[in-house]
Amino acid sequence: MSQKALSEYLVDNITNVTFANGVFRVTLSQVGKGDEAHPVVRLFIPANQFSPILNGLTRAGRNIATQLQEREGGVEVREASDDGEVETS
């Protein structure tokens, strides 16, 4: 079985998000000369998968940040108190 190479895009921002017919359309762009955004790819995400995908990206980002902090030797622990304040130790 041959595997098709995945398309890869470097993106700098999200320029548009729309919702129609149960599908989110997320346009990702690159910033070029003069800080002008140029769309490079559009993601089509079914509405029932939008939240799990966002949660997965958030979790992955947190895990990577934790790993980087551990490598640097300074793990910062953040805990929320009962009143919603974030305490750093």
Chimera marker file (.cmm) of the C-alpha trace (Angstrom):
<marker_set name="trace">
<marker id="1" x="0.000" y="0.000" z="0.000" r="1" g="1" b="0" radius="0.5"/>
<marker id="2" x="1.511" y="3.320" z="-1.033" r="1" g="1" b="0" radius="0.5"/>
<marker id="3" x="1.039" y="6.352" z="1.152" r="1" g="1" b="0" radius="0.5"/>
<marker id="4" x="0.220" y="9.680" z="-0.400" r="1" g="1" b="0" radius="0.5"/>
<marker id="5" x="2.308" y="12.575" z="0.909" r="1" g="1" b="0" radius="0.5"/>
<marker id="6" x="0.342" y="15.068" z="2.982" r="1" g="1" b="0" radius="0.5"/>
<marker id="7" x="0.065" y="18.640" z="1.807" r="1" g="1" b="0" radius="0.5"/>
<marker id="8" x="1.853" y="21.028" z="4.147" r="1" g="1" b="0" radius="0.5"/>
<marker id="9" x="1.195" y="24.729" z="4.597" r="1" g="1" b="0" radius="0.5"/>
<marker id="10" x="2.842" y="27.377" z="6.743" r="1" g="1" b="0" radius="0.5"/>
<marker id="11" x="0.080" y="29.614" z="8.091" r="1" g="1" b="0" radius="0.5"/>
<marker id="12" x="0.281" y="32.803" z="10.105" r="1" g="1" b="0" radius="0.5"/>
<marker id="13" x="-3.348" y="33.414" z="10.964" r="1" g="1" b="0" radius="0.5"/>
<marker id="14" x="-7.018" y="32.637" z="10.559" r="1" g="1" b="0" radius="0.5"/>
<marker id="15" x="-8.601" y="35.140" z="8.199" r="1" g="1" b="0" radius="0.5"/>
<marker id="16" x="-12.169" y="33.862" z="8.113" r="1" g="1" b="0" radius="0.5"/>
<marker id="17" x="-14.516" y="31.368" z="9.738" r="1" g="1" b="0" radius="0.5"/>
<marker id="18" x="-17.983" y="30.692" z="8.348" r="1" g="1" b="0" radius="0.5"/>
<marker id="19" x="-20.678" y="28.135" z="9.116" r="1" g="1" b="0" radius="0.5"/>
<marker id="20" x="-23.184" y="26.718" z="6.630" r="1" g="1" b="0" radius="0.5"/>
<marker id="21" x="-24.980" y="23.408" z="6.168" r="1" g="1" b="0" radius="0.5"/>
<marker id="22" x="-23.469" y="21.921" z="9.342" r="1" g="1" b="0" radius="0.5"/>
<marker id="23" x="-19.866" y="22.619" z="8.307" r="1" g="1" b="0" radius="0.5"/>
<marker id="24" x="-17.366" y="25.178" z="9.596" r="1" g="1" b="0" radius="0.5"/>
<marker id="25" x="-15.084" y="26.642" z="6.932" r="1" g="1" b="0" radius="0.5"/>
<marker id="26" x="-11.828" y="27.981" z="8.365" r="1" g="1" b="0" radius="0.5"/>
<marker id="27" x="-9.593" y="29.990" z="6.020" r="1" g="1" b="0" radius="0.5"/>
<marker id="28" x="-5.892" y="30.022" z="6.990" r="1" g="1" b="0" radius="0.5"/>
<marker id="29" x="-3.505" y="32.589" z="5.538" r="1" g="1" b="0" radius="0.5"/>
<marker id="30" x="0.134" y="33.564" z="5.213" r="1" g="1" b="0" radius="0.5"/>
<marker id="31" x="1.260" y="37.132" z="5.790" r="1" g="1" b="0" radius="0.5"/>
<marker id="32" x="3.317" y="38.467" z="2.912" r="1" g="1" b="0" radius="0.5"/>
<marker id="33" x="4.974" y="41.717" z="2.030" r="1" g="1" b="0" radius="0.5"/>
<marker id="34" x="3.313" y="44.755" z="3.492" r="1" g="1" b="0" radius="0.5"/>
<marker id="35" x="1.622" y="42.612" z="6.162" r="1" g="1" b="0" radius="0.5"/>
<marker id="36" x="-0.986" y="41.543" z="3.617" r="1" g="1" b="0" radius="0.5"/>
<marker id="37" x="-2.694" y="38.200" z="4.338" r="1" g="1" b="0" radius="0.5"/>
<marker id="38" x="-2.958" y="35.711" z="1.472" r="1" g="1" b="0" radius="0.5"/>
<marker id="39" x="-5.298" y="32.705" z="1.932" r="1" g="1" b="0" radius="0.5"/>
<marker id="40" x="-3.457" y="29.410" z="1.456" r="1" g="1" b="0" radius="0.5"/>
<marker id="41" x="-5.865" y="26.714" z="2.607" r="1" g="1" b="0" radius="0.5"/>
<marker id="42" x="-9.449" y="26.263" z="3.793" r="1" g="1" b="0" radius="0.5"/>
<marker id="43" x="-10.394" y="23.611" z="6.342" r="1" g="1" b="0" radius="0.5"/>
<marker id="44" x="-13.869" y="22.084" z="6.245" r="1" g="1" b="0" radius="0.5"/>
<marker id="45" x="-14.797" y="20.814" z="9.708" r="1" g="1" b="0" radius="0.5"/>
<marker id="46" x="-18.129" y="19.124" z="10.486" r="1" g="1" b="0" radius="0.5"/>
<marker id="47" x="-19.934" y="20.974" z="13.293" r="1" g="1" b="0" radius="0.5"/>
<marker id="48" x="-19.936" y="17.901" z="15.555" r="1" g="1" b="0" radius="0.5"/>
<marker id="49" x="-16.111" y="17.734" z="15.312" r="1" g="1" b="0" radius="0.5"/>
<marker id="50" x="-15.335" y="21.444" z="15.735" r="1" g="1" b="0" radius="0.5"/>
<marker id="51" x="-15.191" y="21.468" z="19.547" r="1" g="1" b="0" radius="0.5"/>
<marker id="52" x="-13.167" y="18.223" z="19.843" r="1" g="1" b="0" radius="0.5"/>
<marker id="53" x="-10.651" y="19.562" z="17.301" r="1" g="1" b="0" radius="0.5"/>
<marker id="54" x="-10.277" y="22.875" z="19.172" r="1" g="1" b="0" radius="0.5"/>
<marker id="55" x="-9.911" y="21.015" z="22.479" r="1" g="1" b="0" radius="0.5"/>
<marker id="56" x="-7.313" y="18.699" z="20.946" r="1" g="1" b="0" radius="0.5"/>
<marker id="57" x="-5.249" y="21.628" z="19.644" r="1" g="1" b="0" radius="0.5"/>
<marker id="58" x="-5.455" y="23.368" z="23.016" r="1" g="1" b="0" radius="0.5"/>
<marker id="59" x="-4.379" y="20.194" z="24.852" r="1" g="1" b="0" radius="0.5"/>
<marker id="60" x="-1.516" y="19.609" z="22.425" r="1" g="1" b="0" radius="0.5"/>
<marker id="61" x="-0.307" y="23.204" z="22.838" r="1" g="1" b="0" radius="0.5"/>
<marker id="62" x="-0.383" y="22.899" z="26.634" r="1" g="1" b="0" radius="0.5"/>
<marker id="63" x="1.488" y="19.585" z="26.524" r="1" g="1" b="0" radius="0.5"/>
<marker id="64" x="4.187" y="21.039" z="24.290" r="1" g="1" b="0" radius="0.5"/>
<marker id="65" x="4.510" y="24.120" z="26.530" r="1" g="1" b="0" radius="0.5"/>
<marker id="66" x="4.874" y="21.871" z="29.589" r="1" g="1" b="0" radius="0.5"/>
<marker id="67" x="7.533" y="19.764" z="27.881" r="1" g="1" b="0" radius="0.5"/>
<marker id="68" x="9.476" y="22.880" z="26.879" r="1" g="1" b="0" radius="0.5"/>
<marker id="69" x="9.316" y="24.252" z="30.438" r="1" g="1" b="0" radius="0.5"/>
<marker id="70" x="10.488" y="20.920" z="31.843" r="1" g="1" b="0" radius="0.5"/>
<marker id="71" x="13.445" y="20.901" z="29.444" r="1" g="1" b="0" radius="0.5"/>
<marker id="72" x="14.377" y="24.383" z="30.603" r="1" g="1" b="0" radius="0.5"/>
<marker id="73" x="14.258" y="23.178" z="34.209" r="1" g="1" b="0" radius="0.5"/>
<marker id="74" x="11.648" y="25.617" z="35.437" r="1" g="1" b="0" radius="0.5"/>
<marker id="75" x="8.164" y="24.196" z="35.626" r="1" g="1" b="0" radius="0.5"/>
<marker id="76" x="5.615" y="26.852" z="36.537" r="1" g="1" b="0" radius="0.5"/>
<marker id="77" x="2.506" y="25.453" z="38.208" r="1" g="1" b="0" radius="0.5"/>
<marker id="78" x="-0.724" y="27.426" z="37.857" r="1" g="1" b="0" radius="0.5"/>
<marker id="79" x="-3.760" y="26.723" z="39.958" r="1" g="1" b="0" radius="0.5"/>
<marker id="80" x="-7.095" y="28.467" z="40.001" r="1" g="1" b="0" radius="0.5"/>
<marker id="81" x="-8.465" y="29.405" z="43.423" r="1" g="1" b="0" radius="0.5"/>
<marker id="82" x="-12.146" y="29.238" z="44.334" r="1" g="1" b="0" radius="0.5"/>
<marker id="83" x="-12.666" y="32.873" z="43.307" r="1" g="1" b="0" radius="0.5"/>
<marker id="84" x="-11.221" y="32.267" z="39.824" r="1" g="1" b="0" radius="0.5"/>
<marker id="85" x="-7.864" y="33.950" z="40.519" r="1" g="1" b="0" radius="0.5"/>
<marker id="86" x="-4.877" y="32.174" z="39.022" r="1" g="1" b="0" radius="0.5"/>
<marker id="87" x="-2.038" y="31.582" z="41.464" r="1" g="1" b="0" radius="0.5"/>
<marker id="88" x="1.477" y="30.829" z="40.299" r="1" g="1" b="0" radius="0.5"/>
<marker id="89" x="3.878" y="28.875" z="42.471" r="1" g="1" b="0" radius="0.5"/>
<link id1="1" id2="2" r="1" g="1" b="0" radius="0.2"/>
<link id1="2" id2="3" r="1" g="1" b="0" radius="0.2"/>
<link id1="3" id2="4" r="1" g="1" b="0" radius="0.2"/>
<link id1="4" id2="5" r="1" g="1" b="0" radius="0.2"/>
<link id1="5" id2="6" r="1" g="1" b="0" radius="0.2"/>
<link id1="6" id2="7" r="1" g="1" b="0" radius="0.2"/>
<link id1="7" id2="8" r="1" g="1" b="0" radius="0.2"/>
<link id1="8" id2="9" r="1" g="1" b="0" radius="0.2"/>
<link id1="9" id2="10" r="1" g="1" b="0" radius="0.2"/>
<link id1="10" id2="11" r="1" g="1" b="0" radius="0.2"/>
<link id1="11" id2="12" r="1" g="1" b="0" radius="0.2"/>
<link id1="12" id2="13" r="1" g="1" b="0" radius="0.2"/>
<link id1="13" id2="14" r="1" g="1" b="0" radius="0.2"/>
<link id1="14" id2="15" r="1" g="1" b="0" radius="0.2"/>
<link id1="15" id2="16" r="1" g="1" b="0" radius="0.2"/>
<link id1="16" id2="17" r="1" g="1" b="0" radius="0.2"/>
<link id1="17" id2="18" r="1" g="1" b="0" radius="0.2"/>
<link id1="18" id2="19" r="1" g="1" b="0" radius="0.2"/>
<link id1="19" id2="20" r="1" g="1" b="0" radius="0.2"/>
<link id1="20" id2="21" r="1" g="1" b="0" radius="0.2"/>
<link id1="21" id2="22" r="1" g="1" b="0" radius="0.2"/>
<link id1="22" id2="23" r="1" g="1" b="0" radius="0.2"/>
<link id1="23" id2="24" r="1" g="1" b="0" radius="0.2"/>
<link id1="24" id2="25" r="1" g="1" b="0" radius="0.2"/>
<link id1="25" id2="26" r="1" g="1" b="0" radius="0.2"/>
<link id1="26" id2="27" r="1" g="1" b="0" radius="0.2"/>
<link id1="27" id2="28" r="1" g="1" b="0" radius="0.2"/>
<link id1="28" id2="29" r="1" g="1" b="0" radius="0.2"/>
<link id1="29" id2="30" r="1" g="1" b="0" radius="0.2"/>
<link id1="30" id2="31" r="1" g="1" b="0" radius="0.2"/>
<link id1="31" id2="32" r="1" g="1" b="0" radius="0.2"/>
<link id1="32" id2="33" r="1" g="1" b="0" radius="0.2"/>
<link id1="33" id2="34" r="1" g="1" b="0" radius="0.2"/>
<link id1="34" id2="35" r="1" g="1" b="0" radius="0.2"/>
<link id1="35" id2="36" r="1" g="1" b="0" radius="0.2"/>
<link id1="36" id2="37" r="1" g="1" b="0" radius="0.2"/>
<link id1="37" id2="38" r="1" g="1" b="0" radius="0.2"/>
<link id1="38" id2="39" r="1" g="1" b="0" radius="0.2"/>
<link id1="39" id2="40" r="1" g="1" b="0" radius="0.2"/>
<link id1="40" id2="41" r="1" g="1" b="0" radius="0.2"/>
<link id1="41" id2="42" r="1" g="1" b="0" radius="0.2"/>
<link id1="42" id2="43" r="1" g="1" b="0" radius="0.2"/>
<link id1="43" id2="44" r="1" g="1" b="0" radius="0.2"/>
<link id1="44" id2="45" r="1" g="1" b="0" radius="0.2"/>
<link id1="45" id2="46" r="1" g="1" b="0" radius="0.2"/>
<link id1="46" id2="47" r="1" g="1" b="0" radius="0.2"/>
<link id1="47" id2="48" r="1" g="1" b="0" radius="0.2"/>
<link id1="48" id2="49" r="1" g="1" b="0" radius="0.2"/>
<link id1="49" id2="50" r="1" g="1" b="0" radius="0.2"/>
<link id1="50" id2="51" r="1" g="1" b="0" radius="0.2"/>
<link id1="51" id2="52" r="1" g="1" b="0" radius="0.2"/>
<link id1="52" id2="53" r="1" g="1" b="0" radius="0.2"/>
<link id1="53" id2="54" r="1" g="1" b="0" radius="0.2"/>
<link id1="54" id2="55" r="1" g="1" b="0" radius="0.2"/>
<link id1="55" id2="56" r="1" g="1" b="0" radius="0.2"/>
<link id1="56" id2="57" r="1" g="1" b="0" radius="0.2"/>
<link id1="57" id2="58" r="1" g="1" b="0" radius="0.2"/>
<link id1="58" id2="59" r="1" g="1" b="0" radius="0.2"/>
<link id1="59" id2="60" r="1" g="1" b="0" radius="0.2"/>
<link id1="60" id2="61" r="1" g="1" b="0" radius="0.2"/>
<link id1="61" id2="62" r="1" g="1" b="0" radius="0.2"/>
<link id1="62" id2="63" r="1" g="1" b="0" radius="0.2"/>
<link id1="63" id2="64" r="1" g="1" b="0" radius="0.2"/>
<link id1="64" id2="65" r="1" g="1" b="0" radius="0.2"/>
<link id1="65" id2="66" r="1" g="1" b="0" radius="0.2"/>
<link id1="66" id2="67" r="1" g="1" b="0" radius="0.2"/>
<link id1="67" id2="68" r="1" g="1" b="0" radius="0.2"/>
<link id1="68" id2="69" r="1" g="1" b="0" radius="0.2"/>
<link id1="69" id2="70" r="1" g="1" b="0" radius="0.2"/>
<link id1="70" id2="71" r="1" g="1" b="0" radius="0.2"/>
<link id1="71" id2="72" r="1" g="1" b="0" radius="0.2"/>
<link id1="72" id2="73" r="1" g="1" b="0" radius="0.2"/>
<link id1="73" id2="74" r="1" g="1" b="0" radius="0.2"/>
<link id1="74" id2="75" r="1" g="1" b="0" radius="0.2"/>
<link id1="75" id2="76" r="1" g="1" b="0" radius="0.2"/>
<link id1="76" id2="77" r="1" g="1" b="0" radius="0.2"/>
<link id1="77" id2="78" r="1" g="1" b="0" radius="0.2"/>
<link id1="78" id2="79" r="1" g="1" b="0" radius="0.2"/>
<link id1="79" id2="80" r="1" g="1" b="0" radius="0.2"/>
<link id1="80" id2="81" r="1" g="1" b="0" radius="0.2"/>
<link id1="81" id2="82" r="1" g="1" b="0" radius="0.2"/>
<link id1="82" id2="83" r="1" g="1" b="0" radius="0.2"/>
<link id1="83" id2="84" r="1" g="1" b="0" radius="0.2"/>
<link id1="84" id2="85" r="1" g="1" b="0" radius="0.2"/>
<link id1="85" id2="86" r="1" g="1" b="0" radius="0.2"/>
<link id1="86" id2="87" r="1" g="1" b="0" radius="0.2"/>
<link id1="87" id2="88" r="1" g="1" b="0" radius="0.2"/>
<link id1="88" id2="89" r="1" g="1" b="0" radius="0.2"/>
</marker_set>
